[in-house]
Amino acid sequence: MKYILSIAFFCTVFQGASQNYFDIANLTYIDTPANNFKVSNDQTAVNELNLEVNFPVVLSKKTILLTGLFANKTRVSLDANVSNSNLQVLGFNLGINKTFNDKWSATFMAYPKISSDNLALSSDNLQLGFLSLFIKKKRTNLKYKYGVFVNTEEFGLAVIPIFGLYYLSPNKKFETKLTLPFLADINYELNKKLWLGFRFDGIGTSYNLNNQNYSNNGAYVSKNSIEFAPYLRFKMSKSLYLNTKLGYAFGRNYKVFDADDKIDLAVTSFYFGDNRTRLNEGFSDGAIFKIELFYRLHFD
């Protein structure tokens, strides 16, 4: 009971800094039809499973400790005529949400993770991410977000400036969530148990390869994808929701590089000092299907 009360109190405190709900757990499955490689006559599917669980801890009325776990597994063939690879992520997040006054709040987070085709704890598999995000409440139903995310990717340091907003219409039917360049989500409530929405995801990450035949120095995968997907959301119970998404992935690639082939700096989608040589064949863009189950607590 104490844990449940802490969650409810967290949501009440967090209302001034974000939307009027908080997602405790999220499970997502992603699948694609067979994708053609661009040169050879081979194909690969992409299957992905994501899990995220959050554990907030209330320290005071203005300070919240944010903790959580996240995991991902992607099954894909990185090259024509080779067996599938299992690209995996396992990590946790730790940070603080601080409310300064009626207008401003901030979130500071660290994201250590293992990102590899083999979930072993080693310096080659380890990545460290840091988020600094400031939120300004313009009105009760309109909030702006400004920040930066930094991560030690396999290819080098990535720095991503963030701009976003949250808007909820006065009748509480139309909702807009922007955290660019990562995501954009727009949805409309058709009735109390059904929503129609549209989602954009800008995905970029990297994985160390332990099991590979590309280079004697070692190798890594750099993944990029821009995904657009309309969706339907169903309310299964008071706090349980289901999203079904059917969309398309643009610019999708899983590029393999030598472990010593790095860049100077990545700022959003701009790569400075990028003279890398790709070691594998790419496959085409294509349709994606997502099904997402999540547990959400409301506090309005």
C-alpha positions in Angstrom: 0.0 0.0 0.0 2.8 2.4 0.8 4.3 1.9 -2.7 0.9 2.6 -4.3 0.4 5.7 -2.3 3.9 6.9 -3.3 3.1 6.5 -6.9 -0.2 8.4 -6.6 1.6 11.2 -4.7 4.3 11.3 -7.4 1.7 11.8 -10.1 0.1 14.6 -8.2 3.5 16.4 -7.7 4.6 15.8 -11.3 1.5 17.3 -12.8 3.1 20.8 -12.9 6.0 19.5 -15.0 4.4 17.2 -17.5 1.1 15.8 -18.7 -1.6 14.7 -16.3 -0.6 11.0 -16.3 2.4 8.8 -15.8 3.3 5.5 -17.6 4.5 2.9 -15.1 5.1 0.1 -17.5 5.3 -0.3 -21.3 5.7 -3.4 -23.5 6.0 -3.0 -27.2 6.4 -5.6 -30.0 7.5 -4.5 -33.5 7.4 -6.6 -36.7 8.0 -6.0 -40.4 7.4 -8.0 -43.6 10.4 -9.4 -45.4 12.7 -6.6 -46.4 14.8 -6.9 -49.6 18.5 -6.3 -49.5 19.5 -3.6 -52.0 22.0 -5.6 -54.1 21.6 -9.3 -53.5 18.4 -11.4 -53.8 18.1 -12.0 -50.0 15.6 -10.8 -47.5 15.4 -10.1 -43.7 12.6 -9.4 -41.3 13.0 -7.1 -38.3 11.5 -8.3 -35.0 11.8 -6.1 -31.9 10.6 -6.4 -28.3 10.9 -3.4 -25.9 10.2 -3.2 -22.1 10.3 -0.2 -19.9 9.3 -0.1 -16.2 9.5 3.1 -14.0 9.8 3.3 -10.2 9.4 6.9 -8.9 10.2 7.7 -5.3 8.8 10.9 -3.6 11.4 12.7 -1.6 9.5 15.9 -1.0 6.7 18.0 -2.6 9.2 19.5 -5.0 11.7 16.7 -5.4 11.1 13.2 -7.0 13.7 10.5 -7.4 13.2 8.8 -10.8 14.4 5.2 -11.3 13.6 2.6 -13.8 14.6 -0.3 -16.0 14.6 -0.7 -19.8 15.4 -3.6 -22.2 15.3 -4.1 -25.9 15.9 -7.1 -28.2 16.1 -6.8 -32.0 16.4 -9.8 -34.3 17.6 -8.8 -37.8 20.0 -10.0 -40.4 22.8 -7.5 -40.8 23.9 -8.7 -44.2 22.8 -10.8 -47.0 23.2 -14.6 -46.7 24.2 -14.4 -43.0 22.2 -15.7 -40.0 20.2 -13.3 -37.8 21.8 -11.2 -35.1 20.2 -10.5 -31.7 20.9 -6.9 -30.9 20.2 -6.3 -27.2 20.0 -3.4 -24.7 19.7 -3.7 -21.0 20.0 -0.6 -18.7 18.5 1.5 -16.0 17.7 5.2 -15.5 18.4 7.2 -12.4 17.6 10.9 -11.9 15.6 13.7 -10.2 12.7 15.8 -11.1 12.8 19.2 -9.3 10.0 21.8 -9.2 11.4 25.3 -8.8 8.2 27.4 -8.8 4.8 27.5 -10.5 6.3 28.0 -13.9 9.6 26.0 -14.1 10.6 22.5 -13.3 13.5 20.3 -14.5 14.5 16.7 -14.9 18.1 15.4 -14.8 18.7 11.7 -15.7 21.5 9.3 -16.2 21.1 6.2 -18.5 23.9 3.6 -18.2 23.3 0.6 -20.4 24.8 -2.4 -22.1 24.2 -2.3 -25.9 25.5 -5.4 -27.8 24.7 -8.7 -29.4 25.9 -10.2 -26.2 24.7 -8.9 -22.8 28.0 -9.1 -21.0 29.3 -6.4 -18.7 32.4 -4.9 -20.4 33.7 -1.5 -21.4 33.1 -2.3 -25.1 29.4 -3.0 -24.5 28.8 -0.1 -22.0 27.2 3.2 -23.0 26.4 6.2 -20.8 23.6 8.7 -21.5 22.7 11.9 -19.7 19.5 14.0 -20.0 18.9 17.6 -18.8 15.4 18.8 -19.5 13.7 22.1 -18.4 9.9 22.5 -18.5 8.1 25.8 -18.6 4.3 25.9 -17.8 2.7 28.5 -20.0 -0.8 27.5 -19.1 -2.3 24.5 -17.3 -2.8 22.8 -20.6 0.3 24.1 -22.4 3.9 23.3 -21.4 7.2 23.8 -23.3 10.4 21.6 -22.9 14.0 22.6 -23.6 17.0 20.4 -23.0 19.9 18.3 -24.3 20.7 14.6 -24.4 24.2 13.3 -24.5 25.3 9.7 -25.1 28.6 7.8 -25.6 27.6 5.9 -28.8 29.8 3.2 -30.3 30.7 5.6 -33.1 31.6 8.5 -30.8 29.9 11.2 -28.7 26.3 12.2 -29.7 24.8 15.5 -28.5 21.1 16.1 -29.2 19.4 19.4 -28.4 15.7 18.9 -27.4 12.7 21.1 -28.0 9.2 20.0 -27.2 5.7 20.9 -25.9 2.7 19.3 -24.4 -0.8 20.6 -25.3 -4.3 19.4 -24.2 -7.4 21.0 -25.6 -9.9 22.6 -23.2 -12.3 19.7 -23.8 -9.5 17.2 -23.1 -10.0 15.3 -26.4 -7.1 16.5 -28.5 -3.6 15.9 -27.2 -0.2 16.9 -28.7 3.2 15.6 -27.3 6.4 16.8 -29.0 9.9 15.8 -27.9 11.9 16.6 -31.0 13.9 15.2 -32.7 12.9 11.9 -30.9 9.1 11.8 -31.2 5.9 13.5 -32.0 2.5 12.1 -30.9 -0.9 13.6 -31.8 -4.1 11.9 -30.8 -7.9 12.5 -30.5 -10.4 10.9 -28.2 -13.2 9.4 -30.2 -15.0 8.1 -27.1 -14.0 7.1 -23.6 -12.4 3.9 -24.7 -11.0 4.7 -28.2 -8.5 7.2 -29.6 -7.2 7.9 -33.1 -3.6 9.0 -33.2 -0.4 9.6 -35.3 3.1 8.9 -34.1 6.6 9.9 -35.4 9.7 8.2 -34.0 13.3 9.4 -34.9 15.4 6.4 -33.8 19.2 6.3 -33.6 21.3 4.0 -31.5 24.4 1.7 -31.8 25.4 -1.8 -30.6 28.8 -3.4 -30.1 29.3 -6.6 -32.0 31.0 -9.5 -30.2 30.0 -12.2 -32.7 31.1 -10.9 -36.1 33.3 -11.7 -39.1 33.7 -8.1 -40.4 36.9 -7.0 -38.9 39.8 -8.3 -36.7 39.6 -5.1 -34.7 36.0 -5.7 -33.8 32.8 -4.0 -35.2 29.7 -2.2 -34.2 26.2 -1.5 -35.7 24.8 2.0 -36.1 21.0 1.9 -36.4 18.9 4.8 -37.8 15.2 4.9 -38.7 12.4 7.5 -39.2 9.1 5.9 -38.5 5.6 7.3 -39.2 2.6 5.4 -37.9 -1.1 6.1 -37.4 -2.7 4.2 -34.6 -5.7 3.2 -32.7 -5.7 3.2 -28.8 -8.0 1.0 -26.8 -8.7 1.4 -23.1 -8.7 -2.2 -21.8 -9.3 -1.3 -18.1 -9.0 1.7 -15.8 -5.2 1.9 -16.3 -4.4 -0.6 -19.0 -4.2 0.6 -22.7 -3.4 -1.0 -26.0 -2.0 0.8 -29.1 -2.1 -0.8 -32.6 0.1 0.9 -35.1 0.6 0.3 -38.8 3.1 2.6 -40.5 6.3 2.9 -42.6 10.0 3.2 -41.8 12.1 5.6 -43.9 15.9 5.8 -44.1 16.1 2.6 -42.1 19.6 1.1 -41.9 21.8 -1.1 -39.7 25.3 0.0 -40.8 28.3 -2.1 -39.7 31.6 -0.4 -39.1 35.1 -1.3 -37.9 35.4 -0.7 -34.1 38.1 1.9 -34.7 36.1 3.7 -37.4 34.7 6.7 -35.4 33.4 10.2 -36.0 34.5 13.4 -34.3 31.0 14.4 -33.1 27.3 13.9 -33.8 24.9 16.7 -33.2 21.3 15.5 -33.9 21.6 14.1 -37.5 24.8 16.0 -38.4 28.0 13.9 -38.2 31.2 15.8 -38.1 34.4 14.1 -39.3 32.5 11.1 -40.7 34.9 9.3 -43.0 33.7 5.8 -42.1 33.6 2.8 -44.5 30.5 0.7 -44.3 31.2 -3.1 -44.1 27.7 -4.6 -44.8 24.9 -4.4 -47.4 21.8 -2.4 -46.6 18.1 -3.4 -47.0 15.2 -1.4 -48.2 12.6 0.7 -46.2 9.3 -0.8 -45.5 6.1 -1.2 -43.6 6.1 -1.7 -39.8 3.5 -3.1 -37.4 3.6 -2.2 -33.7 1.5 -3.4 -30.8 2.0 -1.6 -27.5 0.6 -2.5 -24.1 1.0 0.1 -21.3 -0.1 0.7 -17.7 -0.9 4.4 -17.1 -1.9 6.2 -13.9 -4.0 9.4 -14.2 -4.2 12.1 -11.6 -6.7 14.7 -13.1 
